C-alpha cells in the first residue's frame, strides 16, 4: 500500500488546483501507477486498454467491458483505483484538464509524469533486479545455444522462448549476423545466416518494467582490430557509468560519452551514428538522452547506455545510487572482462 500511496502523491503533486484532473493514458505511466499491471493487448503498439483519472480527492480506472474482468482478476491488486467498465464502442471518458497524452485543450503533463516515476521505490528496484537477472540469463542461454549456420530469425525465436518461459514479454528483439552487423545499428532479424559473428539485443518487460541488454558472440577468434573496437566501447561505457551519479545533469553524461569516443580511438563524430541510450524503467528509454537534456539523474533511477561502433555494441541496465552505479543485468554464466574496476560482458568466443 505504501507504494501506491507514494505514486498517488507524486501524481497529485502535478494537479493545478482542487478542481483539476489528470488523465493517465501513456502505457508506461499506467503500468507504473498500477504497480506493473499489463495495460496492453497488442504489445507492439503505444495505446493502452484503459486510462486512470486522478483528482485531488479520488481516482478512477476506466476501461471497456472486454478488458475489465481480466484487469480485475489478474492485474489489479489491493488499493487499486475503483474500476468503471463501459461498452467497448464508447469513449473511455470526457476530456480531463491535463494528460500525459493530451487531447485538444488539455494541459500536457507528460514530462512531469516521466520525472515523477524516475526514482524507483525499493519494491520496484527489487522487481527490476529480478527482471534484469533473468533477461540477461535468457539472452545468454539463447546465444550459447545458437549455431553459426542458423538464421537471425532462429536466434530471435530462441531468445523469445527463453524470455517467455521466464514470464517476460519480449518488447524489442534485434539480431544481426556477420554480414549485417557493420551496416545496421537497429537490425531487425532476417533470414540471413549468423555466420562468424552475432549480436543479440533484447528488451524484456515484466511488471511493467523494462530491462535492456546486448550480447555479442563470435564463432572464430576475434581479430586484433575487433578486439580493440570492443575494448574501446567498454572504455566509453565506463565513462558513462562513472558519470551517471545522482544530481548529475544527464546532458553532461552524454557529453562525457561523446568525448570518450575519440579518447579511445574512435572518430570524434562516432556518437552521431547511433543514440547513446538514456533513462529507462517503464519504457525501453524514457527519452533518448542528448547533450541538451537538462534533467538531473535521480537517486535509484534506471539507465541503459549503449555505445556502439564497428559492428559491436555494449549495453546493460543499471541503477544510479549514491554509492555508484549498480549493474542489474549481469550474468555470472557469461564471460566477463574487467574494465575500470567492473566486470563487464565480453564477447563469447
TIVO-481205 format. One record per atom (N, C-alpha, C): residue in one letter; x, y, z. Coordinates in steps of 0.1 Angstrom, whole numbers, padded with zeros to 4 digits, always signed. Layout:
# TIVO-481205
AXYZ ...
END
This chain:
# TIVO-481205
X+0008-0012+0000 X+0000+0000+0000 X+0009+0013+0000 X+0020+0012+0007 X+0029+0024+0007 X+0033+0028-0007 X+0036+0018-0016 X+0040+0021-0029 X+0029+0028-0037 X+0017+0024-0036 X+0005+0030-0042 X+0003+0044-0037 X+0004+0046-0024 X+0002+0059-0019 X+0013+0069-0023 X+0025+0065-0024 X+0036+0073-0028 X+0034+0077-0043 X+0029+0068-0051 X+0027+0071-0065 X+0015+0081-0067 X+0005+0079-0059 X-0007+0088-0059 X-0002+0102-0056 X+0006+0103-0045 X+0011+0116-0041 X+0019+0123-0052 X+0028+0115-0059 X+0036+0121-0070 X+0027+0126-0081 X+0016+0119-0084 X+0008+0124-0095 X+0000+0136-0090 X-0005+0135-0078 X-0013+0147-0073 X-0005+0159-0072 X+0008+0158-0070 X+0016+0170-0070 X+0016+0177-0083 X+0012+0171-0094 X+0011+0178-0107 X-0002+0184-0109 X-0012+0182-0100 X-0025+0189-0102 X-0024+0204-0100 X-0032+0211-0108 X-0033+0225-0107 X-0046+0230-0100 X-0046+0229-0087 X-0058+0233-0080 X-0068+0221-0077 X-0077+0223-0068 X-0086+0213-0063 X-0095+0207-0074 X-0099+0215-0083 X-0108+0211-0093 X-0101+0204-0105 X-0088+0203-0105 X-0081+0197-0116 X-0082+0182-0117 X-0080+0176-0128 X-0080+0162-0131 X-0069+0159-0141 X-0062+0148-0138 X-0052+0143-0148 X-0056+0130-0153 X-0055+0128-0166 X-0058+0115-0172 X-0045+0108-0176 X-0042+0097-0170 X-0031+0089-0174 X-0035+0080-0186 X-0028+0082-0197 X-0031+0074-0209 X-0019+0066-0215 X-0007+0071-0211 X+0005+0065-0216 X+0007+0052-0210 X+0010+0041-0218 X+0011+0027-0212 X+0022+0027-0201 X+0033+0033-0203 X+0044+0033-0193 X+0039+0039-0180 X+0033+0050-0181 X+0028+0057-0169 X+0017+0049-0162 X+0008+0043-0170 X-0002+0034-0164 X+0004+0022-0157 X+0013+0015-0163 X+0019+0004-0157 X+0026+0008-0144 X+0033+0019-0144 X+0039+0024-0132 X+0029+0027-0121 X+0019+0034-0124 X+0009+0038-0115 X+0001+0026-0109 X-0001+0016-0117 X-0009+0005-0113 X-0001-0007-0109 X+0012-0004-0105 X+0020-0014-0099 X+0024-0025-0108 X+0026-0022-0121 X+0031-0032-0130 X+0020-0040-0138 X+0008-0035-0137 X-0003-0041-0145 X-0001-0041-0160 X-0005-0052-0166 X-0003-0052-0181 X-0015-0045-0187 X-0013-0034-0193 X-0023-0025-0198 X-0024-0025-0213 X-0019-0036-0219 X-0019-0037-0233 X-0025-0051-0237 X-0029-0051-0250 X-0033-0064-0256 X-0023-0066-0268 X-0022-0056-0276 X-0012-0057-0287 X+0001-0051-0281 X+0011-0059-0279 X+0023-0054-0272 X+0031-0044-0279 X+0030-0044-0293 X+0039-0036-0300 X+0034-0022-0304 X+0022-0019-0298 X+0016-0005-0301 X+0017+0003-0288 X+0014+0016-0290 X+0016+0025-0279 X+0003+0029-0272 X-0008+0022-0275 X-0021+0026-0269 X-0024+0016-0258 X-0030+0021-0247 X-0033+0012-0236 X-0048+0009-0237 X-0052-0001-0229 X-0066-0006-0229 X-0074+0001-0218 X-0068+0011-0211 X-0075+0018-0200 X-0069+0031-0198 X-0076+0039-0190 X-0070+0052-0185 X-0074+0054-0171 X-0066+0061-0164 X-0068+0064-0150 X-0070+0079-0148 X-0081+0083-0141 X-0083+0097-0139 X-0080+0100-0124 X-0071+0109-0121 X-0066+0113-0108 X-0070+0127-0105 X-0077+0129-0093 X-0081+0142-0088 X-0075+0144-0074 X-0077+0155-0069 X-0072+0158-0055 X-0078+0148-0045 X-0090+0144-0047 X-0097+0136-0037 X-0101+0122-0041 X-0096+0118-0053 X-0101+0105-0057 X-0094+0100-0070 X-0097+0089-0075 X-0092+0083-0087 X-0102+0073-0093 X-0101+0070-0106 X-0109+0060-0112 X-0102+0054-0124 X-0103+0041-0126 X-0098+0034-0137 X-0109+0031-0147 X-0108+0036-0159 X-0118+0034-0169 X-0113+0024-0180 X-0121+0015-0183 X-0118+0005-0193 X-0131+0000-0200 X-0130-0009-0209 X-0142-0015-0215 X-0146-0028-0208 X-0158-0032-0211 X-0163-0044-0206 X-0155-0057-0211 X-0148-0055-0222 X-0140-0066-0226 X-0128-0068-0217 X-0122-0057-0213 X-0109-0058-0205 X-0111-0059-0190 X-0122-0054-0185 X-0124-0052-0171 X-0123-0066-0163 X-0128-0077-0168 X-0127-0089-0160 X-0113-0093-0158 X-0104-0093-0168 X-0090-0097-0167 X-0083-0087-0158 X-0085-0074-0160 X-0078-0065-0152 X-0081-0067-0137 X-0094-0069-0134 X-0098-0071-0120 X-0093-0084-0114 X-0093-0094-0122 X-0089-0107-0117 X-0074-0110-0116 X-0067-0104-0126 X-0053-0108-0127 X-0043-0096-0126 X-0047-0084-0128 X-0037-0073-0129 X-0037-0063-0117 X-0049-0061-0111 X-0051-0050-0101 X-0051-0056-0087 X-0042-0052-0079 X-0041-0057-0066 X-0049-0048-0056 X-0046-0050-0043 X-0053-0042-0033 X-0049-0028-0034 X-0059-0019-0032 X-0057-0005-0032 X-0057+0001-0046 X-0061-0007-0056 X-0061-0001-0070 X-0073+0008-0071 X-0073+0017-0081 X-0084+0026-0083 X-0097+0019-0085 X-0108+0024-0081 X-0121+0019-0085 X-0122+0017-0100 X-0128+0006-0105 X-0128+0003-0119 X-0142+0006-0124 X-0142+0013-0136 X-0155+0015-0142 X-0154+0009-0156 X-0163-0001-0159 X-0163-0007-0172 X-0175-0001-0180 X-0173+0000-0193 X-0183+0006-0202 X-0183-0001-0215 X-0193+0000-0224 X-0193-0007-0237 X-0181-0003-0245 X-0176-0013-0253 X-0163-0011-0260 X-0164+0000-0271 X-0176+0003-0275 X-0178+0013-0286 X-0179+0027-0281 X-0179+0029-0268 X-0180+0042-0262 X-0166+0048-0259 X-0163+0061-0260 X-0151+0066-0255 X-0149+0064-0240 X-0137+0062-0235 X-0135+0059-0221 X-0139+0070-0212 X-0140+0082-0216 X-0145+0092-0207 X-0143+0106-0213 X-0148+0116-0207 X-0147+0130-0212 X-0132+0134-0210 X-0129+0145-0217 X-0115+0150-0216 X-0112+0155-0202 X-0100+0155-0197 X-0096+0159-0184 X-0089+0173-0186 X-0085+0179-0175 X-0078+0192-0175 X-0064+0190-0180 X-0058+0178-0178 X-0044+0176-0181 X-0042+0161-0184 X-0032+0158-0192 X-0029+0144-0195 X-0015+0142-0200 X-0010+0130-0198 X+0003+0127-0204 X+0002+0124-0219 X-0010+0123-0224 X-0013+0122-0238 X-0024+0132-0241 X-0021+0145-0241 X-0032+0155-0241 X-0040+0155-0254 X-0053+0156-0252 X-0062+0159-0263 X-0063+0175-0264 X-0071+0179-0274 X-0072+0194-0276 X-0077+0200-0263 X-0070+0210-0259 X-0074+0218-0247 X-0069+0213-0234 X-0063+0201-0234 X-0057+0196-0221 X-0043+0200-0219 X-0039+0202-0207 X-0026+0206-0203 X-0017+0194-0204 X-0005+0196-0210 X+0005+0185-0212 X+0013+0183-0200 X+0012+0171-0193 X+0020+0168-0181 X+0029+0156-0184 X+0032+0153-0197 X+0040+0141-0200 X+0053+0142-0193 X+0060+0153-0194 X+0074+0154-0188 X+0073+0153-0173 X+0062+0159-0167 X+0061+0157-0153 X+0059+0143-0148 X+0052+0135-0156 X+0050+0121-0152 X+0063+0113-0154 X+0071+0116-0164 X+0084+0109-0166 X+0092+0112-0153 X+0092+0125-0149 X+0100+0128-0137 X+0095+0122-0125 X+0081+0121-0124 X+0075+0115-0112 X+0079+0101-0110 X+0081+0093-0121 X+0084+0079-0119 X+0099+0076-0121 X+0107+0086-0122 X+0121+0084-0125 X+0129+0077-0113 X+0125+0081-0101 X+0132+0075-0089 X+0124+0062-0085 X+0129+0051-0087 X+0122+0038-0083 X+0121+0036-0068 X+0110+0032-0064 X+0108+0028-0050 X+0115+0015-0047 X+0118+0012-0034 X+0125-0001-0031 X+0119-0013-0037 X+0106-0015-0036 X+0100-0027-0042 X+0101-0027-0057 X+0101-0016-0064 X+0103-0015-0078 X+0117-0019-0082 X+0127-0014-0074 X+0141-0018-0077 X+0143-0033-0075 X+0136-0039-0066 X+0138-0053-0064 X+0131-0061-0076 X+0120-0056-0081 X+0114-0062-0092 X+0123-0061-0105 X+0129-0049-0106 X+0138-0047-0117 X+0150-0055-0116 X+0156-0057-0105 X+0168-0066-0103 X+0165-0080-0108 X+0153-0085-0103 X+0150-0099-0107 X+0148-0100-0122 X+0141-0090-0128 X+0138-0090-0142 X+0151-0089-0150 X+0161-0081-0146 X+0173-0080-0153 X+0182-0092-0152 X+0182-0098-0140 X+0190-0111-0139 X+0184-0121-0149 X+0171-0122-0150 X+0165-0133-0159 X+0166-0129-0173 X+0165-0116-0177 X+0166-0112-0191 X+0180-0115-0196 X+0190-0111-0188 X+0204-0114-0193 X+0206-0129-0193 X+0201-0137-0184 X+0202-0151-0185 X+0196-0157-0197 X+0184-0152-0201 X+0177-0156-0213 X+0185-0153-0225 X+0190-0141-0226 X+0199-0137-0238 X+0211-0146-0238 X+0217-0148-0227 X+0229-0157-0227 X+0227-0171-0231 X+0216-0177-0226 X+0212-0190-0229 X+0209-0192-0244 X+0202-0182-0250 X+0199-0182-0264 X+0212-0182-0273 X+0221-0173-0269 X+0233-0171-0277 X+0242-0183-0276 X+0243-0189-0264 X+0252-0200-0262 X+0247-0212-0270 X+0234-0214-0272 X+0228-0225-0279 X+0228-0223-0294 X+0231-0210-0298 X+0230-0207-0313 X+0241-0213-0321 X+0239-0216-0333 X+0249-0221-0342 X+0252-0211-0353 X+0264-0211-0358 X+0268-0201-0368 X+0259-0202-0381 X+0255-0214-0384 X+0247-0217-0396 X+0232-0214-0395 X+0227-0210-0383 X+0213-0208-0382 X+0210-0193-0386 X+0197-0190-0388 X+0193-0177-0392 X+0192-0168-0380 X+0191-0155-0384 X+0188-0145-0374 X+0174-0147-0368 X+0165-0151-0377 X+0151-0154-0372 X+0152-0165-0361 X+0160-0175-0363 X+0160-0186-0354 X+0165-0182-0340 X+0176-0173-0340 X+0181-0168-0328 X+0170-0159-0321 X+0163-0151-0328 X+0153-0143-0322 X+0142-0151-0316 X+0138-0162-0323 X+0128-0171-0318 X+0133-0178-0305 X+0146-0182-0305 X+0151-0188-0293 X+0151-0179-0281 X+0155-0167-0283 X+0155-0158-0271 X+0141-0154-0267 X+0132-0153-0276 X+0118-0150-0273 X+0112-0162-0264 X+0116-0174-0268 X+0111-0185-0259 X+0117-0185-0246 X+0131-0182-0245 X+0137-0181-0232 X+0131-0171-0223 X+0127-0159-0229 X+0121-0149-0221 X+0107-0153-0217 X+0099-0158-0226 X+0085-0161-0222 X+0085-0172-0212 X+0094-0181-0212 X+0094-0192-0202 X+0097-0187-0188 X+0103-0175-0188 X+0106-0168-0175 X+0095-0158-0171 X+0084-0158-0179 X+0074-0148-0176 X+0077-0134-0181 X+0085-0133-0191 X+0090-0119-0195 X+0085-0117-0210 X+0079-0106-0212 X+0074-0102-0226 X+0086-0097-0234 X+0088-0103-0246 X+0098-0097-0255 X+0093-0084-0261 X+0099-0073-0258 X+0095-0060-0263 X+0103-0055-0275 X+0116-0058-0274 X+0125-0055-0286 X+0134-0067-0288 X+0135-0072-0300 X+0144-0083-0303 X+0151-0078-0316 X+0164-0076-0315 X+0173-0072-0326 X+0184-0083-0328 X+0186-0087-0340 X+0196-0097-0342 X+0203-0094-0355 X+0217-0094-0355 X+0224-0093-0367 X+0235-0103-0367 X+0237-0109-0379 X+0248-0118-0381 X+0260-0111-0387 X+0270-0118-0391 X+0283-0112-0396 X+0281-0103-0407 X+0272-0106-0417 X+0271-0098-0429 X+0264-0084-0425 X+0254-0084-0417 X+0246-0072-0414 X+0252-0064-0403 X+0260-0070-0394 X+0265-0062-0382 X+0271-0049-0386 X+0280-0048-0396 X+0286-0035-0398 X+0277-0024-0404 X+0265-0029-0409 X+0257-0020-0417 X+0245-0013-0409 X+0240-0020-0399 X+0228-0016-0393 X+0229-0015-0378 X+0225-0004-0372 X+0225-0002-0357 X+0213-0008-0351 X+0202-0008-0358 X+0189-0014-0353 X+0185-0026-0362 X+0192-0037-0361 X+0190-0048-0371 X+0178-0057-0367 X+0166-0054-0373 X+0155-0064-0371 X+0160-0077-0377 X+0156-0088-0371 X+0161-0101-0376 X+0156-0104-0390 X+0164-0111-0398 X+0161-0116-0411 X+0164-0131-0413 X+0162-0136-0425 X+0165-0150-0427 X+0180-0152-0430 X+0188-0141-0429 X+0203-0143-0432 X+0209-0151-0421 X+0219-0159-0425 X+0226-0167-0415 X+0235-0159-0406 X+0237-0164-0394 X+0245-0156-0385 X+0260-0155-0389 X+0266-0166-0394 X+0280-0165-0398 X+0289-0166-0386 X+0300-0159-0387 X+0310-0160-0376 X+0308-0150-0365 X+0299-0141-0366 X+0297-0131-0356 X+0282-0129-0354 X+0277-0125-0342 X+0263-0123-0340 X+0261-0113-0328 X+0252-0104-0330 X+0247-0095-0319 X+0233-0098-0316 X+0230-0099-0303 X+0216-0101-0299 X+0212-0089-0289 X+0202-0082-0292 X+0197-0071-0284 X+0183-0075-0279 X+0181-0076-0266 X+0168-0080-0260 X+0163-0069-0250 X+0151-0065-0252 X+0144-0057-0241 X+0132-0065-0237 X+0132-0069-0224 X+0122-0077-0218 X+0114-0069-0208 X+0101-0072-0207 X+0092-0065-0198 X+0084-0074-0189 X+0084-0071-0176 X+0076-0078-0166 X+0073-0068-0155 X+0060-0069-0150 X+0055-0059-0140 X+0057-0045-0145 X+0056-0044-0158 X+0057-0030-0165 X+0071-0025-0166 X+0081-0031-0159 X+0094-0027-0160 X+0101-0033-0172 X+0112-0026-0177 X+0119-0030-0189 X+0134-0032-0185 X+0140-0043-0190 X+0154-0045-0190 X+0159-0045-0204 X+0170-0038-0207 X+0177-0039-0220 X+0191-0044-0219 X+0194-0054-0227 X+0208-0060-0227 X+0212-0062-0242 X+0225-0062-0244 X+0231-0066-0257 X+0242-0075-0254 X+0243-0086-0261 X+0254-0096-0260 X+0259-0099-0274 X+0272-0102-0274 X+0279-0104-0287 X+0285-0118-0286 X+0285-0125-0298 X+0291-0139-0299 X+0299-0140-0312 X+0311-0147-0311 X+0319-0149-0322 X+0322-0164-0323 X+0321-0170-0334 X+0324-0185-0336 X+0339-0187-0340 X+0346-0176-0343 X+0360-0177-0346 X+0367-0166-0337 X+0380-0168-0335 X+0387-0158-0326 X+0386-0144-0332 X+0384-0134-0323 X+0384-0120-0327 X+0397-0116-0333 X+0396-0108-0344 X+0408-0102-0350 X+0412-0091-0341 X+0425-0087-0342 X+0430-0076-0333 X+0422-0064-0334 X+0418-0060-0346 X+0410-0047-0347 X+0397-0049-0340 X+0391-0060-0341 X+0378-0063-0334 X+0379-0062-0319 X+0390-0068-0314 X+0392-0068-0300 X+0394-0053-0295 X+0401-0046-0303 X+0404-0032-0300 X+0391-0024-0300 X+0382-0027-0310 X+0369-0020-0310 X+0361-0023-0298 X+0360-0035-0295 X+0351-0039-0283 X+0357-0033-0270 X+0370-0035-0268 X+0376-0029-0256 X+0374-0014-0255 X+0375-0008-0267 X+0373+0007-0267 X+0358+0011-0263 X+0349+0003-0268 X+0335+0005-0264 X+0333+0003-0249 X+0339-0007-0243 X+0338-0009-0229 X+0344+0003-0221 X+0355+0009-0227 X+0360+0021-0220 X+0351+0033-0221 X+0344+0034-0233 X+0334+0045-0234 X+0323+0043-0225 X+0318+0031-0224 X+0308+0028-0214 X+0312+0031-0200 X+0324+0028-0196 X+0329+0031-0183 X+0328+0045-0179 X+0331+0054-0189 X+0329+0068-0187 X+0314+0072-0184 X+0305+0065-0192 X+0291+0068-0190 X+0287+0063-0176 X+0291+0052-0172 X+0287+0046-0159 X+0293+0055-0147 X+0305+0059-0149 X+0311+0068-0138 X+0304+0081-0137 X+0299+0086-0148 X+0293+0099-0148 X+0278+0099-0144 X+0272+0087-0144 X+0258+0086-0140 X+0256+0086-0125 X+0257+0097-0119 X+0255+0098-0104 X+0243+0107-0101 X+0236+0104-0090 X+0225+0113-0086 X+0229+0128-0086 X+0221+0136-0092 X+0222+0151-0093 X+0231+0155-0105 X+0237+0145-0112 X+0244+0149-0124 X+0234+0153-0135 X+0238+0163-0143 X+0229+0166-0154 X+0231+0156-0165 X+0220+0150-0170 X+0220+0139-0180 X+0227+0143-0193 X+0225+0156-0197 X+0232+0161-0209 X+0247+0161-0207 X+0252+0163-0195 X+0266+0163-0193 X+0271+0148-0193 X+0263+0139-0189 X+0267+0125-0191 X+0269+0122-0206 X+0260+0126-0214 X+0261+0123-0229 X+0273+0131-0234 X+0276+0143-0230 X+0287+0150-0235 X+0300+0142-0231 X+0300+0136-0219 X+0312+0128-0215 X+0313+0116-0224 X+0302+0110-0227 X+0303+0098-0236 X+0308+0103-0250 X+0303+0114-0255 X+0308+0119-0268 X+0323+0121-0268 X+0328+0127-0258 X+0342+0130-0257 X+0350+0117-0255 X+0344+0107-0249 X+0352+0094-0247 X+0354+0087-0260 X+0346+0089-0270 X+0349+0081-0283 X+0362+0085-0289 X+0366+0097-0292 X+0379+0100-0298 X+0390+0097-0288 X+0387+0098-0275 X+0398+0095-0265 X+0401+0080-0265 X+0393+0072-0271 X+0395+0057-0271 X+0396+0052-0285 X+0400+0061-0294 X+0404+0056-0307 X+0393+0056-0318 X+0382+0062-0315 X+0371+0063-0324 X+0370+0076-0331 X+0363+0078-0341 X+0361+0091-0348 X+0353+0100-0338 X+0356+0113-0339 X+0350+0122-0330 X+0335+0123-0331 X+0330+0120-0343 X+0316+0120-0345 X+0309+0106-0345 X+0316+0096-0339 X+0310+0083-0339 X+0297+0083-0331 X+0296+0091-0321 X+0283+0091-0313 X+0272+0097-0321 X+0274+0103-0333 X+0264+0108-0341 X+0257+0096-0348 X+0263+0085-0349 X+0258+0074-0358 X+0247+0066-0351 X+0246+0067-0338 X+0236+0060-0330 X+0234+0067-0317 X+0221+0067-0312 X+0219+0073-0299 X+0226+0065-0289 X+0229+0071-0277 X+0237+0065-0267 X+0229+0059-0255 X+0216+0060-0257 X+0207+0054-0246 X+0201+0065-0238 X+0198+0062-0225 X+0193+0071-0216 X+0185+0065-0205 X+0176+0073-0198 X+0168+0068-0187 X+0158+0057-0192 X+0156+0048-0183 X+0147+0037-0186 X+0139+0034-0173 X+0132+0023-0173 X+0124+0019-0162 X+0111+0012-0167 X+0102+0021-0171 X+0089+0015-0176 X+0088+0017-0191 X+0098+0021-0198 X+0099+0022-0212 X+0113+0018-0216 X+0115+0012-0228 X+0129+0009-0232 X+0138+0021-0230 X+0134+0033-0234 X+0140+0046-0230 X+0129+0056-0227 X+0130+0063-0216 X+0120+0073-0213 X+0122+0084-0224 X+0134+0087-0228 X+0137+0095-0239 X+0152+0093-0243 X+0155+0096-0255 X+0169+0094-0259 X+0177+0106-0254 X+0186+0104-0245 X+0194+0115-0239 X+0203+0121-0249 X+0205+0134-0248 X+0214+0142-0257 X+0221+0152-0249 X+0231+0158-0254 X+0238+0169-0246 X+0229+0180-0242 X+0217+0181-0248 X+0207+0192-0244 X+0198+0188-0233 X+0199+0175-0228 X+0190+0170-0218 X+0193+0176-0204 X+0184+0185-0199 X+0187+0192-0187 X+0183+0185-0174 X+0175+0174-0175 X+0171+0167-0163 X+0183+0162-0155 X+0181+0160-0142 X+0192+0155-0134 X+0190+0140-0131 X+0200+0133-0130 X+0200+0119-0126 X+0193+0118-0112 X+0183+0110-0110 X+0176+0108-0097 X+0182+0096-0090 X+0182+0097-0077 X+0185+0085-0069 X+0176+0073-0072 X+0182+0062-0074 X+0175+0050-0078 X+0168+0051-0091 X+0174+0058-0101 X+0169+0059-0114 X+0176+0049-0123 X+0169+0042-0132 X+0174+0032-0141 X+0179+0038-0154 X+0190+0033-0159 X+0196+0038-0172 X+0200+0026-0180 X+0200+0028-0193 X+0207+0018-0202 X+0214+0026-0213 X+0227+0027-0211 X+0236+0033-0221 X+0241+0022-0231 X+0243+0026-0244 X+0246+0016-0254 X+0256+0021-0264 X+0268+0024-0260 X+0278+0028-0270 X+0280+0017-0281 X+0282+0021-0293 X+0284+0012-0304 X+0293+0017-0315 X+0299+0008-0322 X+0308+0012-0333 X+0313-0001-0340 X+0316+0000-0353 X+0323-0011-0360 X+0316-0024-0359 X+0303-0025-0358 X+0296-0038-0357 X+0296-0044-0343 X+0299-0036-0333 X+0299-0041-0319 X+0291-0031-0310 X+0285-0036-0299 X+0278-0027-0290 X+0279-0033-0276 X+0278-0024-0266 X+0278-0028-0252 X+0265-0022-0246 X+0258-0030-0238 X+0246-0025-0232 X+0242-0033-0220 X+0239-0027-0209 X+0233-0033-0197 X+0223-0023-0191 X+0214-0028-0183 X+0206-0019-0175 X+0212-0017-0161 X+0212-0005-0157 X+0219-0001-0144 X+0211+0008-0136 X+0214+0009-0123 X+0207+0017-0114 X+0217+0027-0108 X+0213+0040-0108 X+0221+0051-0102 X+0219+0052-0087 X+0229+0051-0079 X+0228+0052-0065 X+0239+0061-0060 X+0237+0066-0047 X+0247+0075-0041 X+0261+0068-0040 X+0261+0054-0039 X+0273+0047-0038 X+0279+0044-0052 X+0273+0048-0062 X+0278+0045-0076 X+0268+0036-0083 X+0272+0033-0096 X+0263+0025-0104 X+0262+0011-0100 X+0250+0005-0100 X+0247-0009-0098 X+0243-0015-0111 X+0251-0024-0116 X+0248-0031-0129 X+0238-0042-0125 X+0226-0041-0131 X+0215-0050-0127 X+0214-0063-0136 X+0219-0062-0148 X+0217-0073-0158 X+0230-0081-0160 X+0238-0082-0149 X+0250-0091-0150 X+0245-0106-0151 X+0253-0113-0158 X+0250-0128-0160 X+0263-0135-0156 X+0263-0142-0144 X+0275-0148-0139 X+0279-0160-0149 X+0270-0165-0157 X+0274-0176-0166 X+0280-0170-0179 X+0280-0157-0181 X+0286-0152-0193 X+0300-0147-0191 X+0309-0149-0201 X+0323-0145-0199 X+0324-0130-0196 X+0333-0126-0188 X+0334-0112-0185 X+0349-0107-0186 X+0351-0094-0186 X+0364-0088-0187 X+0363-0076-0177 X+0374-0073-0171 X+0375-0062-0162 X+0377-0049-0170 X+0369-0039-0166 X+0371-0026-0172 X+0367-0015-0162 X+0377-0007-0158 X+0376+0003-0148 X+0370-0002-0135 X+0375-0014-0132 X+0371-0020-0119 X+0358-0027-0119 X+0351-0028-0130 X+0339-0035-0131 X+0340-0048-0140 X+0333-0058-0137 X+0332-0070-0145 X+0321-0066-0156 X+0326-0066-0169 X+0317-0063-0180 X+0316-0074-0189 X+0305-0076-0196 X+0303-0087-0205 X+0313-0087-0217 X+0320-0098-0219 X+0329-0100-0230 X+0322-0106-0242 X+0329-0106-0253 X+0323-0114-0265 X+0325-0129-0262 X+0315-0136-0264 X+0316-0151-0262 X+0322-0157-0274 X+0333-0163-0273 X+0341-0169-0284 X+0341-0185-0282 
END
